[in-house]
Structures are given as structure tokens and as C-alpha cells.
Amino acid sequence: MTRLALGPQRLTSLEHSATCEWLVTDGLGGYAMGTAAGLRTRRYHGLLVAATQPPGARFLGLAALDPVLVIGDARLRLGTHRWADGSLAPRGFTHLTAFTLDDGVPRWRWQIGAIIVERELAMVHGRPAVAIIDRLVAAPDAVRLELEPLCTWRGIHGERHGDASAEVTRAEGGFVFEGQLRLAGPDFTPDVAWYRGVHHDEETARGLPPTEDLCRTGTFSATLEPGDAVAVTAWADDLADVPPPARQILDAARARAARLVARSGASDEVERLLTLAADQHITTGPAVVAGYPWFGDWSRDTMTAYEGLFLETGRVDEGRTLLQRAADSVSEGMLPNTADSGEVAYSTVDATLWFVHAVGRHLARTGDEDLAVSLLPALTAIIDDHRAGTRYDIAVDPTDGLLRHGTPEVALTWMDARVAGTPITPRAGKAVEVNALWLGALTVVAATTTLAGGDPGQLEQLRDATRASFRTRFPRHEGRAVGVVHDVVDGPHGDDPTTRPNALLAVALPYAPLDDPALVERCRRELLTPIGLRSLAPTDHAYVGRHRGDAAARDAAYHQGTTWPWLVGAFVEAAQRTGVATDGALDGLEAHLGEWGLGSVSETADGDAPHHATGCPFQAWSVAEVLRARRLLGR
């Protein structure tokens, strides 16, 4: 069993338990998500969020299922909501005595005197359906339990405010809400009313509208003896197709988790947790959800995370299919970045190069030459289109073989945040990690050409010229600048020697052009934190140490000092190659598994100590690179 349990110190205060978030996914991009305390702190929290097309579009259906114990004339509510005036009612978290994740299944336990109630929740893999089971663990007498569904139907990025038009229709065993969501459970009694002014603390902190209204549709109820359980199931696809019994859904979820862990070869509890965290991001297709709760499918994230998500977890066949599908999407030598907005965008210089890197890693790890050769036409087209020039002024400079991109008005690397449409870190020119990836792409395609019986001569000549240019142009040797590598050369304002983590990839990637221990040591000293690497050194005048505030403030800090856990993989690999110490590099990240996105790794954290987590609580490339780094270190 893979288990994560919060200690009593976390559960004794709402402040602590409401910052610990859990996630259960359905393999389609939908999810259930909330806090250990039971308080919905985000507009994105709910017990059933269904994914639709495009991949980034999701709808919240079942926001909560509040348990109520009826003992004589007393009604003890175990739910918790914050209201627009700041008040908390009810305060069920005060009765919460335990929260655990067992094989990815969240479990709560409440105690009121001699009465103990336990709840478990799981989703159907491959279907937008959730099962919630409440069990009376102990009680001196029979207890009546009522369950109040709070429903809505809205996109997860918005709010809905109540009106009299909510349609609640009786159906066998329960009801249908607005023709989109069905719930089934024991003894349903309709009683429609709106809960107005439900407040989300995290949206206030993010400068977004923090309140919404939820529709209470009625109550399910049952009288329980100790040991008895009551189940409610909710689903949002074919409303006539009733899911399996709730206990079967929970048993299937645990059995699936055990199979995933066994296949991954996880060596300890941390790797088991990371394996299950990786699975949360992989959907049927397959595709990858970049981050929960608000991201969808982003090719840069997918390909950067490929080795950790698929190869380190034994999901080689799924990975093979993903690479084939990605090759089919190449246009003018580029992978689409995302379709989250509803339109396919080709606005990235590095996603395609990360794809070629993923193909190279797949070949190196599996020996699957047939796949590599079958992808050769797409790989060759990528090289040819980059040499000739493609979108956003992405093209090879014929004078040195290095890859240039963009203008100051666009941001095409992973540091792509914008404020009012203006890139904060545009990095136009020849970026260091882009050219390390370009050099790797030339090497992978040359090797694949040889496998296919072709002549790699021209590719090898370009590769060698590019490597020589890289070693001449990027390191900065003058004066005392030991270990300094330009972040960008030939930019609009010349060469940029800013200390950023991007240069680590020029040491860490296969076929890396640099092997400078001074560079890696400098990054260790100035950028490494317990949660990953800062995106900018604190000594830089542009450094922003806290990733907080409204959207503009957060985007302004996003790549100007904010810590990124995914970069720890590059650091560990570069350090190993150059003999730089890695002691303690993963200690903080392993502890992080039990403190924010439970069992997972966050998107970002503050650059300043104590490095509180920010961004998405569950991020694909963070999970993937922490798992890969652990394997590199043999932990």
C-alpha cells in the first residue's frame, strides 16, 4: 500500500489542513480535488469536474456532498464552507481527526464523542464518474446520516450565481441536474435551494472573483448501524448508463494503483507516491495534463516530462503511441504548443526540440529502432524547416549553425510569461537551452538517419559546426566571470550574461556541449533552493522573490526569481557529470510531497525562503523530473 497521512499538527488548525490539497483523476482530464480540511478554497475544487473538448475545458458539476449526522433533534454538520462575509459555517473541520491517501484514495475520519464517521472517494478510470462512500465506524446506537449535494454546472475558470432556473429532475435512485449531471444514492428527497456567497480564499489571494452560488438539490439519507456504509455516485457522460457499485469503483482504483507501482519498479514510498502522481497527469490517447487544476495539454511540458512520466514508470507502449501522435501533429517543423484556448497555437521554439529529445531518450532507454526509423520523416522535416526558417523568425543562422528565434514582442521559450501582452522575459536571439536542444536534435536525427541506412554526413557537419560555435559563443571567459554562460547571445541588446538555470541544460542534456563544473557550482550556490531552482539569481536587480498577488504581479515574478521544481533534474544530471555535490538536493522536495499538493510536486515556489509553494499544486514536469532525479541519484 502507498500511503500518505497528515499528522495531528496539520489537522488541528484550519490554516494548515486547508493548504493541503488532494487530487483524484479520471484518466480523461477530469478530476475530483479539494483540501484535507474539506473547505473549498478554490473555484476549481469539487468532487466531480468533467473534462470536455478542447482538453483544457472542464466543467464543475458536484461541488460538495455535505454529511449531516442526525442524532435526536440535533443536526451535526461535518462540512465546512466560507461565506462572503468571512464566516465559516458549518465548522466540520473541528471534528476531523485523520486524513490519509491510501493508494491514491483520500480518506477522512471525523469523531464526535463516541461517533466516528469515515469517508472515501474514488473515480472511474476512463469515465467522468465518482463514488463517495461514508461509513459509520463506531457509535453507541444507530445514527441517521444525511448527505446534501451542492451542485452547479459551469466552466472551472468562472463563477455562477444562483437563480430560480436550476433544473433538478428526479431519476432512479436520485436526480439529474440540468441535464448534465446525475447522482444516485439512498432515499433521495428533493429540496432545491441556493447557497449564496460561497467564498474561495485562494481566488482572493490571486486577485480573482472569489464567490459563487451553489444549488442544494435535496438530501440522500440512511440510518446506519456501526459498520454500515452509504454510497453516492455521480457521473456526467451517458446519464442513462449507471456506473458500477461504489465499492467496486474504490476497489478498482486501489488495484490499479498497485499495478502502476509494480510496473514502475518503485523502490520506496517516495517513488511509489511519485509514480501515482505521474499517473494523474497521463490521460487516454495518451496525452498529458500539464498541471491541475487549470492547465490542459501543453507540448513543451509533455515532452520535457516524457522521460520521467513514461520511461521511469514503465509506460513504454503508451509513450511510443504518444510520440507517434506528436509526429503527426508537426506543421512547418513545429509542434503545436497547446489548444487550451480552443485554437491550436504554434507559439514555442523549444517544444519541438524537446520532442526530438524525447525520441532520443526513448531510443536510448528501450532500443526501439523501429519507432525511431518510422519517425525519421517527421524528424528530418523538423531539421529542414528549422534550417530554412519557420514561424516567429525561428531559423538557423548560416554563419554559425546556432538557432535564433523571435523578436522582443514575443516570448517563445519556457520563460513565456506576459503582462498586458508584453513578455517579461522575451529572450529573443539565440537562447542557451534552445541551442543545447538544437545540438541534441541534430545528433539524434543524424543517428536515426544512420539506423535507416541513410547518409548523415550533412547533419554531422552541421552538428560539429554548431557545437564549436556554442563553445565559442556562450561561455564568458573574460575577467572574473568564472562559470558564467550567456543566457542569450545575439539578442536585440547584445549578449545577456544573466545568471539563470537555463545554462544547466547545456551541461545536463545528452550530447551536452559544456562540462564546466564552475557553472554548475554557481547555479548550486545562487539558484538552488530546497524546492528546486530559482529562475533568476537573487543578486540580480530584476529579482522578484515572492510569486504572489494578482495575475499581473504573479506573471511579472514567474521567471524573475520564482523557484521551479522541474529544474532539479537538470541540476542533478549536470552535477553528476561535473562532480559537483548534490547532497540534500532532493530532501526538501521529498518533504514537499506531504505539505501542499499531497503526494505530488507543485509547479512553482517563492524564490525567497521559506519557499512556499505557488502555482498549480500538481504539475507534470515537476513530478517527472523529481522522479528522474531520484533515479539518477540511485535513491
Secondary structure, DSSP 4 states (H G I P E B T S, - for coil): --EEE--HHHHS-HHHHTT-EEEEE-SSS-EEEEETTS---STT-EEEEEE-SSTT-EEEEEEEEEEEEEETTEEEE--EEEETTS-EEEEGGGGEEEEEEETTEEEEEEEETTEEEEEEEEE-TTSSEEEEEEEEEE-SS-EEEEEEEEEEEEETTS-----TT--EEEETTEEEETTTEEEE-SS-EEEEEEEEEEE-HHHHHTTS--EEEEEEEEEEEEEE-TT-EEEEEEE-S-TTSPPPPHHHHHHHHHHHHHHHHHHHT--SHHHHHHHHHHHHHEETTTEE--EETT---BHHHHHHHHIIIIITTT-HHHHHHHHHHHHHT-BTTB---B-TTSS-B---SSHHHHHHHHHHHHHHHH--HHHHHHTHHHHHHHHHHHHH-BGGGBEE-TTT--EEB--TT---SS---EETTEESS---BEEHHHHHHHHHHHHHHHHHHHHTT---HHHHHHHHHHHHHHHHHSEE-STT-TTEE-SEEEETTEEE----GGGGHHHHSTT-S---HHHHHHHHHHTEETTEEESS-TTSTT------SSHHHHHHHTTTT-EEGGGHHHHHHHHHHHT---TTTTHHHHHHTTTSBTTS--SEE-SSTT--EES-SEEHHHHHHHHHHHHHHT-
